């Protein structure tokens, strides 16, 4: 942040770490607020894919790389 407010802004803040900047950027190209998310995300994954070596081998055979954590 430049100018007013610089002394109370976290110097480690990186605006590029935020998703949804397009929703808080005005037509003039200026970012007027930091985007925030107002809902909880819930991610599902198949636990057996990460615990069974047979399934991991099938994944690697099909896609050519190791199955990694989601």
Predicted model as a PDB file, atoms N, CA, C, CB and O in Angstrom, pLDDT in the B-factor column:
MODEL        1                                                                  
ATOM      1  N   UNK A   1       0.849  -1.174   0.000  1.00 66.00           N  
ATOM      2  CA  UNK A   1       0.000   0.000   0.000  1.00 66.00           C  
ATOM      3  C   UNK A   1       0.891   1.232   0.000  1.00 66.00           C  
ATOM      4  CB  UNK A   1      -0.964   0.001   1.219  1.00 66.00           C  
ATOM      5  O   UNK A   1       1.909   1.286   0.689  1.00 66.00           O  
ATOM      6  N   UNK A   2       0.500   2.181  -0.758  1.00 73.00           N  
ATOM      7  CA  UNK A   2       1.245   3.428  -0.837  1.00 73.00           C  
ATOM      8  C   UNK A   2       0.416   4.544  -0.221  1.00 73.00           C  
ATOM      9  CB  UNK A   2       1.617   3.762  -2.302  1.00 73.00           C  
ATOM     10  O   UNK A   2      -0.811   4.462  -0.182  1.00 73.00           O  
ATOM     11  N   UNK A   3       1.076   5.575   0.255  1.00 81.00           N  
ATOM     12  CA  UNK A   3       0.372   6.744   0.769  1.00 81.00           C  
ATOM     13  C   UNK A   3      -0.315   6.487   2.092  1.00 81.00           C  
ATOM     14  CB  UNK A   3      -0.635   7.209  -0.226  1.00 81.00           C  
ATOM     15  O   UNK A   3       0.196   5.773   2.955  1.00 81.00           O  
ATOM     16  N   UNK A   4      -1.493   7.091   2.232  1.00 84.00           N  
ATOM     17  CA  UNK A   4      -2.245   6.995   3.477  1.00 84.00           C  
ATOM     18  C   UNK A   4      -2.571   5.539   3.802  1.00 84.00           C  
ATOM     19  CB  UNK A   4      -3.533   7.821   3.390  1.00 84.00           C  
ATOM     20  O   UNK A   4      -3.067   4.799   2.952  1.00 84.00           O  
ATOM     21  N   UNK A   5      -2.291   5.146   5.020  1.00 81.00           N  
ATOM     22  CA  UNK A   5      -2.554   3.780   5.457  1.00 81.00           C  
ATOM     23  C   UNK A   5      -1.351   2.871   5.394  1.00 81.00           C  
ATOM     24  CB  UNK A   5      -3.635   3.199   4.643  1.00 81.00           C  
ATOM     25  O   UNK A   5      -1.400   1.753   5.906  1.00 81.00           O  
ATOM     26  N   UNK A   6      -0.258   3.323   4.774  1.00 83.00           N  
ATOM     27  CA  UNK A   6       0.933   2.487   4.644  1.00 83.00           C  
ATOM     28  C   UNK A   6       1.481   2.065   6.006  1.00 83.00           C  
ATOM     29  CB  UNK A   6       2.009   3.228   3.861  1.00 83.00           C  
ATOM     30  O   UNK A   6       1.952   0.938   6.161  1.00 83.00           O  
ATOM     31  N   UNK A   7       1.422   2.965   6.998  1.00 86.00           N  
ATOM     32  CA  UNK A   7       1.984   2.663   8.313  1.00 86.00           C  
ATOM     33  C   UNK A   7       1.159   1.640   9.104  1.00 86.00           C  
ATOM     34  CB  UNK A   7       2.105   3.936   9.114  1.00 86.00           C  
ATOM     35  O   UNK A   7       1.635   1.118  10.112  1.00 86.00           O  
ATOM     36  N   UNK A   8      -0.052   1.351   8.666  1.00 87.00           N  
ATOM     37  CA  UNK A   8      -0.883   0.355   9.359  1.00 87.00           C  
ATOM     38  C   UNK A   8      -1.182  -0.864   8.464  1.00 87.00           C  
ATOM     39  CB  UNK A   8      -2.204   1.001   9.819  1.00 87.00           C  
ATOM     40  O   UNK A   8      -2.103  -1.633   8.737  1.00 87.00           O  
ATOM     41  N   UNK A   9      -0.397  -1.021   7.410  1.00 84.00           N  
ATOM     42  CA  UNK A   9      -0.584  -2.147   6.488  1.00 84.00           C  
ATOM     43  C   UNK A   9       0.532  -3.155   6.680  1.00 84.00           C  
ATOM     44  CB  UNK A   9      -0.625  -1.662   5.019  1.00 84.00           C  
ATOM     45  O   UNK A   9       1.699  -2.781   6.801  1.00 84.00           O  
ATOM     46  N   UNK A  10       0.185  -4.414   6.707  1.00 85.00           N  
ATOM     47  CA  UNK A  10       1.157  -5.500   6.834  1.00 85.00           C  
ATOM     48  C   UNK A  10       2.091  -5.482   5.614  1.00 85.00           C  
ATOM     49  CB  UNK A  10       0.434  -6.886   6.964  1.00 85.00           C  
ATOM     50  O   UNK A  10       1.624  -5.626   4.485  1.00 85.00           O  
ATOM     51  N   UNK A  11       3.393  -5.309   5.826  1.00 84.00           N  
ATOM     52  CA  UNK A  11       4.314  -5.271   4.682  1.00 84.00           C  
ATOM     53  C   UNK A  11       4.425  -6.610   3.953  1.00 84.00           C  
ATOM     54  CB  UNK A  11       5.686  -4.844   5.148  1.00 84.00           C  
ATOM     55  O   UNK A  11       4.907  -6.659   2.822  1.00 84.00           O  
ATOM     56  N   UNK A  12       3.983  -7.690   4.589  1.00 87.00           N  
ATOM     57  CA  UNK A  12       4.016  -9.004   3.945  1.00 87.00           C  
ATOM     58  C   UNK A  12       2.776  -9.275   3.097  1.00 87.00           C  
ATOM     59  CB  UNK A  12       4.158 -10.084   4.993  1.00 87.00           C  
ATOM     60  O   UNK A  12       2.693 -10.307   2.431  1.00 87.00           O  
ATOM     61  N   UNK A  13       1.815  -8.356   3.119  1.00 83.00           N  
ATOM     62  CA  UNK A  13       0.581  -8.530   2.359  1.00 83.00           C  
ATOM     63  C   UNK A  13       0.892  -8.566   0.868  1.00 83.00           C  
ATOM     64  CB  UNK A  13      -0.422  -7.401   2.676  1.00 83.00           C  
ATOM     65  O   UNK A  13       1.531  -7.657   0.339  1.00 83.00           O  
ATOM     66  N   UNK A  14       0.441  -9.611   0.199  1.00 85.00           N  
ATOM     67  CA  UNK A  14       0.619  -9.728  -1.241  1.00 85.00           C  
ATOM     68  C   UNK A  14      -0.770  -9.873  -1.862  1.00 85.00           C  
ATOM     69  CB  UNK A  14       1.550 -10.946  -1.614  1.00 85.00           C  
ATOM     70  O   UNK A  14      -1.427 -10.900  -1.695  1.00 85.00           O  
ATOM     71  N   UNK A  15      -1.202  -8.862  -2.561  1.00 82.00           N  
ATOM     72  CA  UNK A  15      -2.535  -8.858  -3.143  1.00 82.00           C  
ATOM     73  C   UNK A  15      -2.718 -10.039  -4.098  1.00 82.00           C  
ATOM     74  CB  UNK A  15      -2.792  -7.538  -3.875  1.00 82.00           C  
ATOM     75  O   UNK A  15      -3.840 -10.510  -4.281  1.00 82.00           O  
ATOM     76  N   UNK A  16      -1.652 -10.514  -4.698  1.00 84.00           N  
ATOM     77  CA  UNK A  16      -1.756 -11.644  -5.617  1.00 84.00           C  
ATOM     78  C   UNK A  16      -2.069 -12.960  -4.907  1.00 84.00           C  
ATOM     79  CB  UNK A  16      -0.474 -11.785  -6.395  1.00 84.00           C  
ATOM     80  O   UNK A  16      -2.362 -13.959  -5.564  1.00 84.00           O  
ATOM     81  N   UNK A  17      -2.011 -12.972  -3.573  1.00 84.00           N  
ATOM     82  CA  UNK A  17      -2.407 -14.157  -2.817  1.00 84.00           C  
ATOM     83  C   UNK A  17      -3.926 -14.291  -2.717  1.00 84.00           C  
ATOM     84  CB  UNK A  17      -1.801 -14.110  -1.424  1.00 84.00           C  
ATOM     85  O   UNK A  17      -4.425 -15.341  -2.310  1.00 84.00           O  
ATOM     86  N   UNK A  18      -4.654 -13.262  -3.076  1.00 81.00           N  
ATOM     87  CA  UNK A  18      -6.111 -13.266  -2.966  1.00 81.00           C  
ATOM     88  C   UNK A  18      -6.742 -13.735  -4.270  1.00 81.00           C  
ATOM     89  CB  UNK A  18      -6.631 -11.867  -2.596  1.00 81.00           C  
ATOM     90  O   UNK A  18      -6.277 -13.400  -5.360  1.00 81.00           O  
ATOM     91  N   UNK A  19      -7.819 -14.523  -4.137  1.00 80.00           N  
ATOM     92  CA  UNK A  19      -8.581 -14.904  -5.318  1.00 80.00           C  
ATOM     93  C   UNK A  19      -9.784 -13.980  -5.425  1.00 80.00           C  
ATOM     94  CB  UNK A  19      -9.024 -16.401  -5.253  1.00 80.00           C  
ATOM     95  O   UNK A  19     -10.250 -13.445  -4.420  1.00 80.00           O  
ATOM     96  N   UNK A  20     -10.278 -13.795  -6.619  1.00 81.00           N  
ATOM     97  CA  UNK A  20     -11.465 -12.981  -6.819  1.00 81.00           C  
ATOM     98  C   UNK A  20     -11.183 -11.501  -6.976  1.00 81.00           C  
ATOM     99  CB  UNK A  20     -12.390 -13.176  -5.690  1.00 81.00           C  
ATOM    100  O   UNK A  20     -12.073 -10.675  -6.769  1.00 81.00           O  
ATOM    101  N   UNK A  21      -9.945 -11.151  -7.343  1.00 84.00           N  
ATOM    102  CA  UNK A  21      -9.630  -9.727  -7.502  1.00 84.00           C  
ATOM    103  C   UNK A  21     -10.478  -9.068  -8.585  1.00 84.00           C  
ATOM    104  CB  UNK A  21      -8.156  -9.552  -7.832  1.00 84.00           C  
ATOM    105  O   UNK A  21     -10.745  -7.868  -8.518  1.00 84.00           O  
ATOM    106  N   UNK A  22     -10.902  -9.841  -9.577  1.00 82.00           N  
ATOM    107  CA  UNK A  22     -11.708  -9.255 -10.654  1.00 82.00           C  
ATOM    108  C   UNK A  22     -13.046  -8.736 -10.142  1.00 82.00           C  
ATOM    109  CB  UNK A  22     -11.942 -10.283 -11.757  1.00 82.00           C  
ATOM    110  O   UNK A  22     -13.639  -7.841 -10.744  1.00 82.00           O  
ATOM    111  N   UNK A  23     -13.522  -9.297  -9.030  1.00 81.00           N  
ATOM    112  CA  UNK A  23     -14.801  -8.862  -8.481  1.00 81.00           C  
ATOM    113  C   UNK A  23     -14.692  -7.579  -7.662  1.00 81.00           C  
ATOM    114  CB  UNK A  23     -15.384  -9.953  -7.628  1.00 81.00           C  
ATOM    115  O   UNK A  23     -15.703  -6.934  -7.389  1.00 81.00           O  
ATOM    116  N   UNK A  24     -13.485  -7.206  -7.271  1.00 83.00           N  
ATOM    117  CA  UNK A  24     -13.313  -6.005  -6.457  1.00 83.00           C  
ATOM    118  C   UNK A  24     -12.477  -4.945  -7.168  1.00 83.00           C  
ATOM    119  CB  UNK A  24     -12.667  -6.364  -5.132  1.00 83.00           C  
ATOM    120  O   UNK A  24     -12.054  -3.961  -6.560  1.00 83.00           O  
ATOM    121  N   UNK A  25     -12.248  -5.156  -8.443  1.00 87.00           N  
ATOM    122  CA  UNK A  25     -11.524  -4.173  -9.248  1.00 87.00           C  
ATOM    123  C   UNK A  25     -12.540  -3.366 -10.050  1.00 87.00           C  
ATOM    124  CB  UNK A  25     -10.482  -4.866 -10.194  1.00 87.00           C  
ATOM    125  O   UNK A  25     -13.403  -3.927 -10.724  1.00 87.00           O  
ATOM    126  N   UNK A  26     -12.423  -2.042  -9.966  1.00 90.00           N  
ATOM    127  CA  UNK A  26     -13.359  -1.148 -10.634  1.00 90.00           C  
ATOM    128  C   UNK A  26     -13.033  -1.049 -12.131  1.00 90.00           C  
ATOM    129  CB  UNK A  26     -13.325   0.249  -9.980  1.00 90.00           C  
ATOM    130  O   UNK A  26     -11.956  -1.463 -12.560  1.00 90.00           O  
ATOM    131  N   UNK A  27     -13.951  -0.508 -12.915  1.00 92.00           N  
ATOM    132  CA  UNK A  27     -13.692  -0.330 -14.345  1.00 92.00           C  
ATOM    133  C   UNK A  27     -12.458   0.521 -14.647  1.00 92.00           C  
ATOM    134  CB  UNK A  27     -14.891   0.295 -14.994  1.00 92.00           C  
ATOM    135  O   UNK A  27     -11.879   0.419 -15.729  1.00 92.00           O  
ATOM    136  N   UNK A  28     -12.057   1.362 -13.687  1.00 94.00           N  
ATOM    137  CA  UNK A  28     -10.854   2.173 -13.906  1.00 94.00           C  
ATOM    138  C   UNK A  28      -9.567   1.382 -13.656  1.00 94.00           C  
ATOM    139  CB  UNK A  28     -10.884   3.401 -13.004  1.00 94.00           C  
ATOM    140  O   UNK A  28      -8.470   1.927 -13.778  1.00 94.00           O  
ATOM    141  N   UNK A  29      -9.699   0.081 -13.301  1.00 89.00           N  
ATOM    142  CA  UNK A  29      -8.532  -0.777 -13.096  1.00 89.00           C  
ATOM    143  C   UNK A  29      -7.970  -0.740 -11.694  1.00 89.00           C  
ATOM    144  CB  UNK A  29      -7.467  -0.398 -14.044  1.00 89.00           C  
ATOM    145  O   UNK A  29      -6.992  -1.430 -11.407  1.00 89.00           O  
ATOM    146  N   UNK A  30      -8.563   0.049 -10.810  1.00 89.00           N  
ATOM    147  CA  UNK A  30      -8.063   0.155  -9.440  1.00 89.00           C  
ATOM    148  C   UNK A  30      -8.751  -0.871  -8.542  1.00 89.00           C  
ATOM    149  CB  UNK A  30      -8.281   1.580  -8.891  1.00 89.00           C  
ATOM    150  O   UNK A  30      -9.942  -1.151  -8.681  1.00 89.00           O  
ATOM    151  N   UNK A  31      -7.970  -1.418  -7.625  1.00 85.00           N  
ATOM    152  CA  UNK A  31      -8.495  -2.361  -6.644  1.00 85.00           C  
ATOM    153  C   UNK A  31      -8.917  -1.553  -5.420  1.00 85.00           C  
ATOM    154  CB  UNK A  31      -7.430  -3.467  -6.269  1.00 85.00           C  
ATOM    155  O   UNK A  31      -8.073  -0.987  -4.726  1.00 85.00           O  
ATOM    156  N   UNK A  32     -10.222  -1.499  -5.155  1.00 83.00           N  
ATOM    157  CA  UNK A  32     -10.743  -0.668  -4.077  1.00 83.00           C  
ATOM    158  C   UNK A  32     -10.949  -1.407  -2.766  1.00 83.00           C  
ATOM    159  CB  UNK A  32     -12.025  -0.066  -4.497  1.00 83.00           C  
ATOM    160  O   UNK A  32     -11.123  -0.770  -1.727  1.00 83.00           O  
ATOM    161  N   UNK A  33     -10.933  -2.726  -2.787  1.00 83.00           N  
ATOM    162  CA  UNK A  33     -11.024  -3.501  -1.559  1.00 83.00           C  
ATOM    163  C   UNK A  33     -10.415  -4.862  -1.812  1.00 83.00           C  
ATOM    164  CB  UNK A  33     -12.493  -3.628  -1.073  1.00 83.00           C  
ATOM    165  O   UNK A  33     -10.319  -5.317  -2.952  1.00 83.00           O  
ATOM    166  N   UNK A  34     -10.003  -5.507  -0.731  1.00 80.00           N  
ATOM    167  CA  UNK A  34      -9.500  -6.864  -0.863  1.00 80.00           C  
ATOM    168  C   UNK A  34     -10.681  -7.817  -0.987  1.00 80.00           C  
ATOM    169  CB  UNK A  34      -8.599  -7.248   0.343  1.00 80.00           C  
ATOM    170  O   UNK A  34     -11.662  -7.697  -0.253  1.00 80.00           O  
ATOM    171  N   UNK A  35     -10.585  -8.748  -1.903  1.00 77.00           N  
ATOM    172  CA  UNK A  35     -11.682  -9.711  -2.022  1.00 77.00           C  
ATOM    173  C   UNK A  35     -11.736 -10.618  -0.801  1.00 77.00           C  
ATOM    174  CB  UNK A  35     -11.529 -10.551  -3.299  1.00 77.00           C  
ATOM    175  O   UNK A  35     -10.707 -10.956  -0.215  1.00 77.00           O  
ATOM    176  N   UNK A  36     -12.930 -10.999  -0.433  1.00 76.00           N  
ATOM    177  CA  UNK A  36     -13.082 -11.951   0.660  1.00 76.00           C  
ATOM    178  C   UNK A  36     -14.093 -13.008   0.249  1.00 76.00           C  
ATOM    179  CB  UNK A  36     -13.525 -11.239   1.970  1.00 76.00           C  
ATOM    180  O   UNK A  36     -14.882 -12.816  -0.675  1.00 76.00           O  
ATOM    181  N   UNK A  37     -14.049 -14.083   0.930  1.00 69.00           N  
ATOM    182  CA  UNK A  37     -14.918 -15.200   0.614  1.00 69.00           C  
ATOM    183  C   UNK A  37     -15.899 -15.346   1.762  1.00 69.00           C  
ATOM    184  CB  UNK A  37     -14.106 -16.516   0.378  1.00 69.00           C  
ATOM    185  O   UNK A  37     -15.506 -15.357   2.928  1.00 69.00           O  
ATOM    186  N   UNK A  38     -17.161 -15.458   1.433  1.00 67.00           N  
ATOM    187  CA  UNK A  38     -18.178 -15.446   2.469  1.00 67.00           C  
ATOM    188  C   UNK A  38     -18.887 -16.779   2.625  1.00 67.00           C  
ATOM    189  CB  UNK A  38     -19.178 -14.382   2.179  1.00 67.00           C  
ATOM    190  O   UNK A  38     -20.003 -16.840   3.141  1.00 67.00           O  
ATOM    191  N   UNK A  39     -18.245 -17.830   2.186  1.00 71.00           N  
ATOM    192  CA  UNK A  39     -18.838 -19.142   2.355  1.00 71.00           C  
ATOM    193  C   UNK A  39     -17.726 -20.152   2.611  1.00 71.00           C  
ATOM    194  CB  UNK A  39     -19.680 -19.539   1.113  1.00 71.00           C  
ATOM    195  O   UNK A  39     -16.575 -19.939   2.227  1.00 71.00           O  
ATOM    196  N   UNK A  40     -18.076 -21.224   3.247  1.00 72.00           N  
ATOM    197  CA  UNK A  40     -17.093 -22.264   3.564  1.00 72.00           C  
ATOM    198  C   UNK A  40     -16.990 -23.245   2.390  1.00 72.00           C  
ATOM    199  CB  UNK A  40     -17.484 -23.017   4.878  1.00 72.00           C  
ATOM    200  O   UNK A  40     -17.992 -23.612   1.776  1.00 72.00           O  
ATOM    201  N   UNK A  41     -15.781 -23.648   2.102  1.00 74.00           N  
ATOM    202  CA  UNK A  41     -15.554 -24.666   1.083  1.00 74.00           C  
ATOM    203  C   UNK A  41     -15.458 -26.026   1.752  1.00 74.00           C  
ATOM    204  CB  UNK A  41     -14.275 -24.363   0.266  1.00 74.00           C  
ATOM    205  O   UNK A  41     -14.892 -26.166   2.836  1.00 74.00           O  
ATOM    206  N   UNK A  42     -16.007 -26.999   1.102  1.00 78.00           N  
ATOM    207  CA  UNK A  42     -15.922 -28.365   1.583  1.00 78.00           C  
ATOM    208  C   UNK A  42     -15.384 -29.206   0.439  1.00 78.00           C  
ATOM    209  CB  UNK A  42     -17.310 -28.895   2.087  1.00 78.00           C  
ATOM    210  O   UNK A  42     -15.985 -29.254  -0.634  1.00 78.00           O  
ATOM    211  N   UNK A  43     -14.271 -29.860   0.656  1.00 81.00           N  
ATOM    212  CA  UNK A  43     -13.642 -30.671  -0.377  1.00 81.00           C  
ATOM    213  C   UNK A  43     -13.751 -32.139  -0.006  1.00 81.00           C  
ATOM    214  CB  UNK A  43     -12.167 -30.268  -0.575  1.00 81.00           C  
ATOM    215  O   UNK A  43     -13.449 -32.528   1.122  1.00 81.00           O  
ATOM    216  N   UNK A  44     -14.181 -32.942  -0.952  1.00 84.00           N  
ATOM    217  CA  UNK A  44     -14.310 -34.377  -0.773  1.00 84.00           C  
ATOM    218  C   UNK A  44     -13.224 -35.069  -1.559  1.00 84.00           C  
ATOM    219  CB  UNK A  44     -15.701 -34.872  -1.206  1.00 84.00           C  
ATOM    220  O   UNK A  44     -12.839 -34.607  -2.633  1.00 84.00           O  
ATOM    221  N   UNK A  45     -12.727 -36.167  -1.037  1.00 85.00           N  
ATOM    222  CA  UNK A  45     -11.785 -36.982  -1.793  1.00 85.00           C  
ATOM    223  C   UNK A  45     -11.955 -38.432  -1.390  1.00 85.00           C  
ATOM    224  CB  UNK A  45     -10.329 -36.515  -1.564  1.00 85.00           C  
ATOM    225  O   UNK A  45     -12.478 -38.744  -0.320  1.00 85.00           O  
ATOM    226  N   UNK A  46     -11.505 -39.302  -2.262  1.00 86.00           N  
ATOM    227  CA  UNK A  46     -11.606 -40.734  -2.009  1.00 86.00           C  
ATOM    228  C   UNK A  46     -10.424 -41.170  -1.159  1.00 86.00           C  
ATOM    229  CB  UNK A  46     -11.657 -41.535  -3.337  1.00 86.00           C  
ATOM    230  O   UNK A  46      -9.298 -41.258  -1.649  1.00 86.00           O  
ATOM    231  N   UNK A  47     -10.677 -41.440   0.106  1.00 88.00           N  
ATOM    232  CA  UNK A  47      -9.629 -41.849   1.040  1.00 88.00           C  
ATOM    233  C   UNK A  47      -8.935 -43.126   0.565  1.00 88.00           C  
ATOM    234  CB  UNK A  47     -10.216 -42.058   2.443  1.00 88.00           C  
ATOM    235  O   UNK A  47      -7.721 -43.267   0.711  1.00 88.00           O  
ATOM    236  N   UNK A  48      -9.697 -44.044   0.006  1.00 88.00           N  
ATOM    237  CA  UNK A  48      -9.108 -45.313  -0.426  1.00 88.00           C  
ATOM    238  C   UNK A  48      -8.090 -45.121  -1.546  1.00 88.00           C  
ATOM    239  CB  UNK A  48     -10.201 -46.265  -0.885  1.00 88.00           C  
ATOM    240  O   UNK A  48      -7.176 -45.935  -1.677  1.00 88.00           O  
ATOM    241  N   UNK A  49      -8.219 -44.070  -2.357  1.00 88.00           N  
ATOM    242  CA  UNK A  49      -7.231 -43.823  -3.410  1.00 88.00           C  
ATOM    243  C   UNK A  49      -5.861 -43.509  -2.821  1.00 88.00           C  
ATOM    244  CB  UNK A  49      -7.687 -42.672  -4.310  1.00 88.00           C  
ATOM    245  O   UNK A  49      -4.838 -43.757  -3.459  1.00 88.00           O  
ATOM    246  N   UNK A  50      -5.838 -42.974  -1.625  1.00 89.00           N  
ATOM    247  CA  UNK A  50      -4.571 -42.571  -1.008  1.00 89.00           C  
ATOM    248  C   UNK A  50      -4.035 -43.613  -0.029  1.00 89.00           C  
ATOM    249  CB  UNK A  50      -4.746 -41.249  -0.292  1.00 89.00           C  
ATOM    250  O   UNK A  50      -2.960 -43.430   0.542  1.00 89.00           O  
ATOM    251  N   UNK A  51      -4.764 -44.687   0.164  1.00 90.00           N  
ATOM    252  CA  UNK A  51      -4.324 -45.711   1.109  1.00 90.00           C  
ATOM    253  C   UNK A  51      -4.100 -47.072   0.456  1.00 90.00           C  
ATOM    254  CB  UNK A  51      -5.335 -45.847   2.214  1.00 90.00           C  
ATOM    255  O   UNK A  51      -3.458 -47.936   1.053  1.00 90.00           O  
ATOM    256  N   UNK A  52      -4.607 -47.280  -0.739  1.00 93.00           N  
ATOM    257  CA  UNK A  52      -4.479 -48.579  -1.393  1.00 93.00           C  
ATOM    258  C   UNK A  52      -3.469 -48.500  -2.534  1.00 93.00           C  
ATOM    259  CB  UNK A  52      -5.847 -49.059  -1.917  1.00 93.00           C  
ATOM    260  O   UNK A  52      -3.673 -47.774  -3.507  1.00 93.00           O  
ATOM    261  N   UNK A  53      -2.392 -49.247  -2.407  1.00 93.00           N  
ATOM    262  CA  UNK A  53      -1.322 -49.205  -3.408  1.00 93.00           C  
ATOM    263  C   UNK A  53      -1.814 -49.647  -4.781  1.00 93.00           C  
ATOM    264  CB  UNK A  53      -0.157 -50.085  -2.971  1.00 93.00           C  
ATOM    265  O   UNK A  53      -1.316 -49.166  -5.799  1.00 93.00           O  
ATOM    266  N   UNK A  54      -2.784 -50.556  -4.823  1.00 94.00           N  
ATOM    267  CA  UNK A  54      -3.323 -51.022  -6.105  1.00 94.00           C  
ATOM    268  C   UNK A  54      -3.970 -49.860  -6.871  1.00 94.00           C  
ATOM    269  CB  UNK A  54      -4.354 -52.156  -5.877  1.00 94.00           C  
ATOM    270  O   UNK A  54      -3.770 -49.719  -8.077  1.00 94.00           O  
ATOM    271  N   UNK A  55      -4.743 -49.036  -6.165  1.00 92.00           N  
ATOM    272  CA  UNK A  55      -5.383 -47.890  -6.805  1.00 92.00           C  
ATOM    273  C   UNK A  55      -4.363 -46.827  -7.201  1.00 92.00           C  
ATOM    274  CB  UNK A  55      -6.429 -47.286  -5.877  1.00 92.00           C  
ATOM    275  O   UNK A  55      -4.509 -46.179  -8.237  1.00 92.00           O  
ATOM    276  N   UNK A  56      -3.341 -46.649  -6.386  1.00 93.00           N  
ATOM    277  CA  UNK A  56      -2.289 -45.681  -6.723  1.00 93.00           C  
ATOM    278  C   UNK A  56      -1.547 -46.120  -7.978  1.00 93.00           C  
ATOM    279  CB  UNK A  56      -1.298 -45.518  -5.549  1.00 93.00           C  
ATOM    280  O   UNK A  56      -1.198 -45.289  -8.817  1.00 93.00           O  
ATOM    281  N   UNK A  57      -1.304 -47.424  -8.112  1.00 95.00           N  
ATOM    282  CA  UNK A  57      -0.623 -47.951  -9.302  1.00 95.00           C  
ATOM    283  C   UNK A  57      -1.487 -47.769 -10.550  1.00 95.00           C  
ATOM    284  CB  UNK A  57      -0.278 -49.444  -9.110  1.00 95.00           C  
ATOM    285  O   UNK A  57      -0.973 -47.422 -11.614  1.00 95.00           O  
ATOM    286  N   UNK A  58      -2.785 -47.999 -10.426  1.00 94.00           N  
ATOM    287  CA  UNK A  58      -3.691 -47.793 -11.561  1.00 94.00           C  
ATOM    288  C   UNK A  58      -3.713 -46.323 -11.985  1.00 94.00           C  
ATOM    289  CB  UNK A  58      -5.116 -48.263 -11.204  1.00 94.00           C  
ATOM    290  O   UNK A  58      -3.743 -46.008 -13.175  1.00 94.00           O  
ATOM    291  N   UNK A  59      -3.699 -45.441 -11.002  1.00 94.00           N  
ATOM    292  CA  UNK A  59      -3.682 -44.004 -11.305  1.00 94.00           C  
ATOM    293  C   UNK A  59      -2.421 -43.643 -12.080  1.00 94.00           C  
ATOM    294  CB  UNK A  59      -3.769 -43.167 -10.004  1.00 94.00           C  
ATOM    295  O   UNK A  59      -2.488 -42.961 -13.103  1.00 94.00           O  
ATOM    296  N   UNK A  60      -1.267 -44.103 -11.590  1.00 95.00           N  
ATOM    297  CA  UNK A  60       0.000 -43.783 -12.249  1.00 95.00           C  
ATOM    298  C   UNK A  60       0.058 -44.371 -13.656  1.00 95.00           C  
ATOM    299  CB  UNK A  60       1.176 -44.300 -11.418  1.00 95.00           C  
ATOM    300  O   UNK A  60       0.580 -43.733 -14.570  1.00 95.00           O  
ATOM    301  N   UNK A  61      -0.475 -45.584 -13.838  1.00 97.00           N  
ATOM    302  CA  UNK A  61      -0.491 -46.193 -15.160  1.00 97.00           C  
ATOM    303  C   UNK A  61      -1.346 -45.392 -16.138  1.00 97.00           C  
ATOM    304  CB  UNK A  61      -1.003 -47.622 -15.070  1.00 97.00           C  
ATOM    305  O   UNK A  61      -1.009 -45.273 -17.316  1.00 97.00           O  
ATOM    306  N   UNK A  62      -2.448 -44.846 -15.643  1.00 96.00           N  
ATOM    307  CA  UNK A  62      -3.354 -44.102 -16.519  1.00 96.00           C  
ATOM    308  C   UNK A  62      -2.862 -42.684 -16.820  1.00 96.00           C  
ATOM    309  CB  UNK A  62      -4.728 -44.034 -15.892  1.00 96.00           C  
ATOM    310  O   UNK A  62      -2.946 -42.219 -17.957  1.00 96.00           O  
ATOM    311  N   UNK A  63      -2.336 -41.989 -15.769  1.00 96.00           N  
ATOM    312  CA  UNK A  63      -2.001 -40.577 -15.928  1.00 96.00           C  
ATOM    313  C   UNK A  63      -0.500 -40.289 -16.024  1.00 96.00           C  
ATOM    314  CB  UNK A  63      -2.569 -39.810 -14.786  1.00 96.00           C  
ATOM    315  O   UNK A  63      -0.100 -39.191 -16.411  1.00 96.00           O  
ATOM    316  N   UNK A  64       0.328 -41.275 -15.672  1.00 96.00           N  
ATOM    317  CA  UNK A  64       1.773 -41.107 -15.835  1.00 96.00           C  
ATOM    318  C   UNK A  64       2.482 -40.387 -14.706  1.00 96.00           C  
ATOM    319  CB  UNK A  64       2.031 -40.382 -17.075  1.00 96.00           C  
ATOM    320  O   UNK A  64       3.668 -40.080 -14.826  1.00 96.00           O  
ATOM    321  N   UNK A  65       1.794 -40.111 -13.622  1.00 95.00           N  
ATOM    322  CA  UNK A  65       2.447 -39.483 -12.465  1.00 95.00           C  
ATOM    323  C   UNK A  65       1.805 -39.998 -11.181  1.00 95.00           C  
ATOM    324  CB  UNK A  65       2.347 -37.925 -12.540  1.00 95.00           C  
ATOM    325  O   UNK A  65       0.705 -40.552 -11.190  1.00 95.00           O  
ATOM    326  N   UNK A  66       2.520 -39.801 -10.084  1.00 93.00           N  
ATOM    327  CA  UNK A  66       2.054 -40.293  -8.778  1.00 93.00           C  
ATOM    328  C   UNK A  66       0.820 -39.518  -8.322  1.00 93.00           C  
ATOM    329  CB  UNK A  66       3.177 -40.176  -7.718  1.00 93.00           C  
ATOM    330  O   UNK A  66       0.697 -38.320  -8.576  1.00 93.00           O  
ATOM    331  N   UNK A  67      -0.077 -40.207  -7.656  1.00 91.00           N  
ATOM    332  CA  UNK A  67      -1.236 -39.567  -7.049  1.00 91.00           C  
ATOM    333  C   UNK A  67      -0.771 -38.820  -5.806  1.00 91.00           C  
ATOM    334  CB  UNK A  67      -2.344 -40.610  -6.698  1.00 91.00           C  
ATOM    335  O   UNK A  67      -0.142 -39.405  -4.924  1.00 91.00           O  
ATOM    336  N   UNK A  68      -1.081 -37.530  -5.736  1.00 86.00           N  
ATOM    337  CA  UNK A  68      -0.657 -36.700  -4.599  1.00 86.00           C  
ATOM    338  C   UNK A  68      -1.866 -36.292  -3.773  1.00 86.00           C  
ATOM    339  CB  UNK A  68       0.107 -35.445  -5.085  1.00 86.00           C  
ATOM    340  O   UNK A  68      -3.006 -36.453  -4.207  1.00 86.00           O  
ATOM    341  N   UNK A  69      -1.618 -35.773  -2.603  1.00 77.00           N  
ATOM    342  CA  UNK A  69      -2.696 -35.318  -1.730  1.00 77.00           C  
ATOM    343  C   UNK A  69      -3.492 -34.216  -2.408  1.00 77.00           C  
ATOM    344  CB  UNK A  69      -2.137 -34.825  -0.387  1.00 77.00           C  
ATOM    345  O   UNK A  69      -2.931 -33.391  -3.130  1.00 77.00           O  
ATOM    346  N   UNK A  70      -4.794 -34.201  -2.178  1.00 67.00           N  
ATOM    347  CA  UNK A  70      -5.624 -33.147  -2.783  1.00 67.00           C  
ATOM    348  C   UNK A  70      -5.336 -31.794  -2.166  1.00 67.00           C  
ATOM    349  CB  UNK A  70      -7.106 -33.477  -2.630  1.00 67.00           C  
ATOM    350  O   UNK A  70      -5.943 -30.796  -2.555  1.00 67.00           O  
TER     351      UNK A  70                                                      
ENDMDL                                                                          
END                                                                             
